[in-house]
Amino acid sequence: MVEIAHLLDELTCAACGTTNALWLYPVRGVVECRECGEKASVMPESLDGFDSIDSIDGPDSLDGLGFDACGGDR
C-alpha cells in the first residue's frame, strides 16, 4: 500500500535542527523528521468541509439525503 506524504518546505525539526526533513502524513495525522525519526501528532484546526454544509443550508440540510434524524434509512 502506498502512503501519501507531503514535504514541509523550509521548516526545521525542533529535535535535530535539520531543515527540509519534515514530512506530513495526513492520513495518520503525523509529522515525521526523516533525519532523526522524531514524530509529532497533528490535529486539523477545523473541518471546513463539514462546517460549510451546516453554515450554508443549516442543520436540516441532511434531510434531503434520505436519512432521518437518528441516521437510519427512511
Buried (B, 14 or more C-beta within 10 A) or exposed (E): EEEEBEEBEEBBBEEEEBEBBBBBBEEEEBBBBBBEEBEEEEEEEEEEEEEEBEEEEEEEEBEEEEEEEEEEEE
